[in-house]
Amino acid sequence: MIKDFILPDIGEGVVECELMEWLVAEGDRVEEDQPICEVMTDKALVQIPAPFPGVINKLYYAKGDVAKVHSPLYAVTMDDDGFTEPAAPTPSQPTPVSSSKQIEDFLLPDIGEGIVECELVDWLVAEGELIEEDQPICDVMTDKALVQIPAIKAGKVVKLYYDKGQVAKVHAPLFAIEVAADVAVADTVEQAVTAPAVALEHQSSVPVEQGKALASPAVRRLARSLDINIAEVPGSGKHGRVYKEDIERFVNNASVASQPTVNPPAVVSPTMVSAGDKVVPIKGVQAVMARQMMDSVSTIPHFTYCEELDITDLVALREQLKQKYASDTLKLTMMPFFMKALSLALTQFPVVNSRVNADCTELTYLARHNIGMAVDSKVGLLVPNVKDVQDKSILDIAAEITRLTDAARSGRVTPADLKDGTISISNIGALGGTVATPLINKPEVAIVALGKLQNLPRFNANGEVEARKIMQVSWSGDHRVIDGGTIARFCNLWKQYLERPQEMLLAMK
């Protein structure tokens, strides 16, 4: 089988290098780890070894040429490794124009700026299986979200390089696929570094002609639901193919979120483990949550302020409206009212929606109210946020909350939904709690925890005891920029909007 060797990463930030010397010639037999060539980056002279044995079939560059990282460097006829020819094509598969085959590695693409590795959660295909272009291949977990990786070519899966639970490296081979050998090398290079979550800066795409966009039915359905002309969306795939993430970037006009990737926490030493104990690594969302919370506690001076809300009238209003506006894409819970009231209060107290720099010399007042909500998902705690609450109606907010909640609980919330939050709400009451001391979601400066809704006796204006809908709320503030008086006045305004919904209505623009 003929297989391309892809020039790997040879230094942080290095995207190309000069081919200084070939140490082999076409027709030579090479062994695993044998030096193949020497290349010069702008930092050092690097020797490239062979990753597998075989006979050199083609050298793609001449001495002195500039070779591109993640592009084929040479082709090798591999030793017989047990791979078999694919079965005859079924009617749903186009018959190859040539009977010759070649093995190609699918490189795990960029799946978010700053992400260099991810956990292989589940394979959706098996070795020997015939796959189609765009077919989901596997689920991987980054420290931000669960991501599904699609195939970029049709062919036969001949090798899965990772087992379930292992950590896969970005730009390293994820699986090997057998395809028709007549596919152009340039096409192979383009596809090897292209995937639905590739950041736009890694490629240049142009909108395709009206009505000619390449996209799957699911992507077209998403575009229609957002009232987007899919032909205007720059596609990141082969021949401008549009993926779901391209639609999201088009809507948000922003690149994929980034979070610094750090080493996972060490596993407990075996000497600390007794018989019958079970040690499991902390990975994925749980690991990033642990790091963020440690960073929050160690760098932000927290203080907590608690208050009681009587939301009897708001509950009654929501009960009147929820059936009328209930649908598959919208559930009118209490959260949209809490978010809108919060946004209205933030306009009067912008310091609660601010950012402070590391040395506390600069304060940035944020114009957008991107309100996050903690969701207890199957992959751990996620905090997606509703963007631009200040510009949305309560029904708009409700629809977005429904979408984000469904995505987060399935573990498939996008990085774009997790970034750029400005203030957060934690609904501990959904699990039965009443009072909490929530930790601030750095770099935000405030967070509120909602307690459970209770029927409690309270005195009315006439001194009579009656049952009221009572909720305890707990605020945590960054004491570097928010003092107790500010959070109290801010909470009182928020409380006013929630206890008297008609005043919330009058405050809306």
C-alpha positions in Angstrom: 0.0 0.0 0.0 1.2 3.5 -0.8 1.0 5.9 2.1 1.9 9.6 2.4 4.1 10.7 5.2 2.8 14.0 6.6 5.4 16.5 7.8 4.6 16.8 11.5 4.8 19.7 13.9 8.5 20.5 14.3 8.3 23.5 16.7 5.8 25.8 18.2 4.6 28.3 15.6 6.6 26.7 12.8 4.5 26.3 9.6 7.2 25.6 7.0 10.8 24.7 6.7 13.5 24.4 4.0 14.5 20.9 2.8 18.2 20.9 3.4 19.1 17.3 2.5 17.5 14.0 1.6 19.2 11.1 3.4 17.4 8.6 1.2 16.5 8.3 -2.5 13.4 7.1 -4.4 13.5 3.3 -4.4 15.4 3.0 -1.2 14.1 0.7 1.5 13.8 2.4 5.0 13.2 1.1 8.4 11.2 2.5 11.3 13.0 5.5 12.9 15.6 5.7 10.1 16.5 9.4 9.3 14.9 10.5 6.0 15.9 14.1 5.6 17.1 17.2 7.3 15.0 20.4 7.3 15.8 23.9 8.5 13.3 26.0 10.4 13.9 29.5 11.6 15.1 28.1 14.9 17.1 24.9 14.2 18.2 22.1 11.9 15.8 19.1 12.4 16.2 15.5 11.3 13.0 13.8 10.3 12.7 10.0 11.0 10.6 7.4 9.3 7.5 6.4 11.4 7.1 3.0 9.6 9.2 0.7 7.3 8.8 0.4 3.6 10.2 1.5 0.2 10.4 5.2 -0.8 8.0 5.7 -3.6 8.1 9.5 -4.2 10.0 12.5 -2.7 7.7 15.5 -3.0 10.3 18.2 -2.5 13.7 18.9 -4.1 16.7 20.0 -2.0 16.2 23.7 -1.2 12.4 23.7 -1.5 10.2 25.0 1.2 8.1 22.2 2.8 4.8 22.9 4.5 4.0 21.4 8.0 1.0 19.0 7.8 1.6 18.5 4.0 2.9 15.2 2.5 6.7 15.0 2.6 7.2 11.7 0.8 5.3 8.6 -0.2 6.2 5.1 0.9 5.1 1.7 -0.2 4.4 0.1 3.1 5.2 -3.5 4.0 2.3 -5.9 4.1 0.5 -5.2 7.4 -2.6 -7.3 6.9 -4.7 -4.6 5.3 -7.2 -6.1 2.9 -8.9 -4.7 -0.2 -12.3 -3.1 0.5 -15.5 -5.0 -0.4 -17.2 -4.3 -3.7 -19.0 -0.9 -3.6 -22.7 -1.0 -2.7 -25.2 1.0 -4.8 -24.9 3.9 -2.3 -21.1 4.1 -2.9 -19.7 5.5 -6.1 -17.4 2.9 -7.9 -13.8 4.1 -7.8 -12.4 5.3 -11.1 -9.3 3.3 -10.4 -8.9 -0.1 -8.8 -5.6 1.1 -7.1 -5.8 2.1 -3.5 -3.7 4.0 -1.0 -3.7 4.4 2.7 -4.0 7.9 4.1 -3.9 9.2 7.7 -6.7 11.4 8.9 -5.0 14.1 11.1 -7.0 15.3 14.1 -7.8 18.9 13.1 -7.9 22.0 15.2 -11.0 21.8 17.3 -10.7 25.1 19.1 -8.0 27.7 19.4 -5.4 26.7 22.0 -6.5 23.1 22.2 -3.6 20.7 21.6 -5.1 17.4 22.8 -8.5 15.8 23.6 -9.8 12.6 25.1 -11.2 9.9 22.7 -14.7 9.4 24.2 -16.2 6.9 21.7 -15.5 5.5 18.2 -18.6 5.6 16.0 -17.0 3.3 13.4 -14.9 0.1 13.5 -11.8 -1.0 11.6 -12.8 -2.5 8.2 -16.0 -0.4 8.0 -16.8 1.5 4.8 -17.6 5.2 5.5 -19.0 8.2 3.6 -17.8 11.8 3.5 -19.2 13.8 6.4 -20.1 10.6 8.4 -19.4 11.0 12.1 -16.3 9.0 13.1 -15.8 9.6 16.8 -16.6 11.8 19.8 -13.7 13.6 21.5 -13.8 15.6 24.7 -11.7 18.8 25.0 -11.6 20.8 28.2 -14.4 22.9 26.8 -17.0 20.6 25.1 -17.8 17.2 23.5 -16.9 17.5 19.7 -17.9 15.1 17.0 -15.3 14.5 14.3 -16.7 13.8 10.7 -14.9 12.0 7.9 -13.6 14.2 5.1 -13.4 11.4 2.5 -15.3 8.3 1.7 -13.3 5.0 2.0 -12.5 2.1 4.3 -11.3 2.5 7.9 -8.2 0.4 8.2 -6.7 1.5 11.5 -7.9 3.3 14.6 -4.9 4.8 16.3 -6.4 5.4 19.8 -8.4 3.3 22.2 -11.5 4.7 24.0 -10.3 6.9 26.9 -6.9 7.7 25.4 -5.7 11.2 24.8 -5.4 12.1 21.1 -3.1 14.9 19.9 -4.2 17.6 17.5 -2.5 17.4 14.1 -1.5 13.8 14.8 -3.0 10.8 12.9 -6.4 9.8 14.4 -7.3 6.9 12.0 -6.1 5.5 8.7 -8.4 5.3 5.7 -8.1 3.5 2.4 -9.1 5.6 -0.6 -8.8 5.7 -4.4 -5.2 6.4 -5.3 -6.1 8.9 -8.0 -7.0 11.6 -5.4 -4.7 14.6 -5.9 -2.0 15.2 -3.4 -3.0 18.8 -3.0 -6.5 17.7 -2.3 -5.2 15.4 0.4 -3.2 18.2 2.0 -6.2 20.5 2.0 -8.5 18.0 3.6 -6.0 16.7 6.1 -6.0 20.1 8.0 -9.7 20.9 7.5 -12.6 20.0 9.8 -15.8 21.6 11.1 -14.1 23.3 14.0 -11.0 24.7 12.2 -10.5 28.4 13.0 -11.0 30.7 10.1 -7.5 32.1 10.3 -6.1 28.7 9.2 -7.6 29.0 5.7 -9.2 31.4 3.3 -12.7 30.6 2.1 -14.9 32.5 -0.3 -18.7 32.3 -0.5 -19.9 29.9 -3.2 -22.3 30.8 -5.9 -25.9 31.3 -4.8 -27.7 28.0 -4.5 -24.4 26.0 -5.0 -23.3 25.6 -1.4 -22.1 22.2 -0.3 -23.6 21.1 3.0 -25.3 18.2 4.6 -29.1 18.3 5.1 -28.7 19.0 8.9 -26.5 22.0 8.2 -29.0 23.3 5.6 -31.8 22.8 8.1 -29.8 24.8 10.7 -29.3 27.6 8.2 -33.0 27.7 7.3 -33.9 27.8 11.0 -31.7 30.9 11.5 -33.0 32.5 8.3 -29.5 32.4 6.7 -28.7 32.1 3.0 -26.2 29.3 3.2 -24.6 30.4 -0.1 -23.3 33.5 1.8 -21.5 31.4 4.5 -17.8 30.9 3.9 -17.3 27.1 4.1 -14.2 25.6 5.7 -14.4 22.2 4.1 -13.4 20.8 0.7 -14.6 22.9 -2.2 -16.2 25.3 0.3 -18.3 22.7 2.1 -20.2 24.4 4.9 -20.3 22.9 8.3 -22.4 23.6 11.4 -19.5 25.5 13.0 -19.2 27.7 9.9 -22.9 28.7 10.3 -22.2 29.5 14.0 -19.1 31.6 13.1 -21.2 33.4 10.5 -23.9 34.3 13.0 -21.5 35.3 15.8 -18.9 36.9 13.5 -16.2 35.6 15.8 -13.7 32.8 15.9 -13.8 29.7 18.1 -13.2 30.3 21.9 -9.9 29.8 23.5 -8.9 28.7 26.9 -5.3 28.0 27.9 -4.6 24.3 27.9 -2.6 23.1 30.9 -1.4 19.7 32.0 -4.1 17.5 33.6 -3.8 17.0 37.3 -1.7 14.2 38.5 -3.3 10.9 39.4 -3.3 10.0 43.1 -0.1 8.1 44.0 -0.5 4.3 44.3 1.0 4.5 47.8 -2.1 6.5 49.0 -4.6 3.9 47.7 -6.0 1.1 49.9 -7.3 -2.2 48.7 -10.8 -1.7 47.1 -10.3 2.0 46.4 -10.8 3.1 42.8 -8.5 5.8 41.3 -9.8 7.6 38.2 -8.1 10.5 36.4 -9.8 13.9 36.4 -10.2 14.8 32.7 -12.2 16.9 30.3 -14.8 19.4 31.7 -14.2 18.2 35.3 -10.5 19.1 35.0 -11.0 22.5 33.6 -13.7 23.3 36.2 -11.3 22.3 39.0 -8.6 24.5 37.5 -10.9 27.5 37.1 -12.3 27.2 40.6 -8.8 27.0 42.1 -7.8 30.1 40.1 -11.0 31.9 41.1 -10.6 31.3 44.9 -6.8 32.0 44.9 -7.0 35.3 42.9 -10.4 36.8 43.7 -11.4 38.1 47.2 -15.0 36.8 47.5 -17.8 38.2 49.7 -21.3 36.9 49.8 -24.6 38.8 50.1 -28.0 37.0 50.6 -31.5 38.2 50.1 -35.1 36.9 50.1 -37.4 37.4 47.0 -41.1 37.2 47.1 -41.9 36.2 43.5 -45.6 35.2 44.0 -46.8 37.6 41.3 -44.1 36.6 38.9 -44.9 32.9 39.3 -48.6 33.7 38.6 -47.6 35.6 35.5 -45.4 32.8 34.2 -48.2 30.2 34.8 -50.6 32.3 32.7 -48.1 32.5 29.8 -46.2 29.2 29.8 -48.8 27.0 28.0 -49.4 29.6 25.3 -45.7 29.9 24.4 -44.6 26.3 25.0 -43.1 24.5 22.0 -40.2 22.2 21.1 -37.8 25.1 20.8 -39.1 27.2 23.7 -39.9 26.5 27.3 -41.0 29.5 29.4 -39.3 28.8 32.7 -38.5 31.3 35.4 -34.9 31.8 34.1 -35.7 34.2 31.2 -37.4 36.6 33.7 -34.4 36.4 36.1 -32.0 37.1 33.2 -34.0 40.0 31.8 -34.4 41.6 35.2 -30.7 41.1 35.8 -29.9 42.8 32.5 -32.1 45.8 33.4 -30.4 46.1 36.7 -27.0 46.0 35.1 -27.7 49.1 33.1 -28.0 51.0 36.4 -25.0 49.3 38.0 -22.5 48.6 35.2 -19.7 47.8 37.6 -21.3 44.5 38.3 -20.9 43.7 34.6 -17.2 44.6 34.4 -13.7 43.2 34.1 -10.6 44.0 36.2 -7.1 43.4 34.9 -4.6 41.2 36.8 -2.8 43.9 38.7 -6.1 45.7 39.5 -5.1 48.9 37.7 -7.8 49.0 35.0 -11.5 48.4 35.0 -13.5 47.6 31.8 -17.2 48.2 31.7 -18.7 45.7 29.3 -21.5 46.8 26.9 -22.8 43.3 26.3 -24.9 41.4 28.9 -23.9 37.8 28.2 -25.5 36.0 31.1 -24.3 32.5 31.9 -26.2 29.7 33.5 -24.7 26.7 35.2 -25.9 23.4 33.8 -25.3 20.1 35.4 -24.6 18.1 32.2 -23.6 14.5 31.8 -20.0 15.6 31.1 -19.8 17.9 34.2 -20.6 21.5 35.0 -20.9 23.7 32.0 -21.7 27.4 31.9 -23.1 28.4 28.5 -24.3 32.0 28.2 -27.1 33.8 26.5 -25.5 36.5 24.4 -26.7 40.2 24.4 -29.6 39.8 26.8 -29.9 43.6 26.8 -31.2 43.4 23.2 -33.5 40.3 23.6 -37.1 39.9 24.6 -38.1 37.5 27.3 -39.3 35.0 24.6 -36.0 35.4 22.7 -34.1 34.6 25.9 -36.4 31.7 26.6 -35.7 30.1 23.2 -32.0 30.6 23.6 -32.0 29.1 27.2 -33.9 26.0 25.8 -31.3 25.6 23.0 -28.3 26.0 25.4 -29.8 23.7 28.1 -30.5 20.9 25.6 -27.0 21.2 24.1 -25.3 21.4 27.5 -27.1 18.4 29.0 -26.1 16.3 25.9 -22.5 17.5 26.3 -22.6 19.0 22.8 -22.6 22.7 23.6 -20.2 24.6 21.3 -17.1 26.5 22.4 -18.8 29.7 21.1 -21.6 29.3 23.6 -19.2 28.9 26.5 -17.0 32.0 25.8 -17.5 35.7 26.5 -19.8 35.4 29.5 -20.0 38.6 31.7 -22.1 37.4 34.7 -23.5 34.1 35.8 -26.5 32.5 37.5 -26.3 29.2 39.3 -29.7 27.5 39.9 -29.0 25.4 43.0 -32.7 25.4 43.8 -33.2 22.9 41.0 -31.5 20.3 43.2 -33.1 21.4 46.4 -30.7 23.9 47.9 -31.7 27.2 49.5 -28.5 29.2 50.3 -25.0 28.9 48.8 -21.7 30.7 48.6 -21.1 30.5 44.8 -17.6 30.9 43.3 -17.2 33.6 40.7 -16.6 32.4 37.2 -13.4 34.3 36.5 -12.9 36.8 34.9 -16.4 37.8 35.8 -16.9 39.9 39.0 -20.2 38.5 40.3 -22.4 35.4 40.4 -25.8 34.7 42.0 -27.1 31.4 43.2 -30.9 30.9 43.1 -32.4 28.8 45.9 -35.4 26.5 45.6 -38.9 28.1 45.4 -40.8 27.6 48.7 -44.3 28.2 49.9 -43.7 30.0 53.2 -45.9 32.1 55.6 -45.4 35.8 55.4 -47.3 38.8 56.8 -49.1 40.9 54.3 -49.7 44.7 54.4 -52.7 44.2 56.7 -50.7 42.1 59.2 -52.3 38.9 58.1 -50.4 35.7 57.5 -50.6 34.2 54.0 -48.7 31.8 51.9 -46.2 33.4 49.5 -43.7 32.1 46.9 -40.3 32.8 48.5 -36.8 32.3 47.1 -33.5 32.8 48.8 -30.7 34.2 46.5 -27.0 34.4 47.3 -24.6 36.8 45.6 -20.8 36.5 45.5 -18.9 39.6 44.4 -15.3 40.5 43.6 -14.4 42.7 46.6 -11.6 44.4 44.5 -14.2 46.3 42.5 -17.6 45.8 44.2 -18.4 46.7 47.8 -21.2 45.6 50.0 -23.3 48.7 49.5 -23.2 48.4 45.7 -24.2 44.7 45.6 -27.0 45.4 48.1 -28.4 48.3 46.0 -28.0 46.3 42.8 -29.8 43.3 44.3 -32.6 45.6 45.6 -33.3 46.9 42.0 -33.2 43.3 40.6 -35.5 42.2 43.4 -37.9 45.1 42.6 -38.2 44.0 38.9 -38.9 40.4 39.9 -41.3 41.1 42.8 -43.3 43.6 40.7 -43.2 42.4 37.1 -45.1 45.4 35.8 -42.1 47.6 36.8 -39.8 45.3 34.7 -42.1 45.9 31.8 -41.9 49.6 32.2 -38.1 49.5 32.3 -37.8 47.6 29.1 -36.8 49.6 26.0 
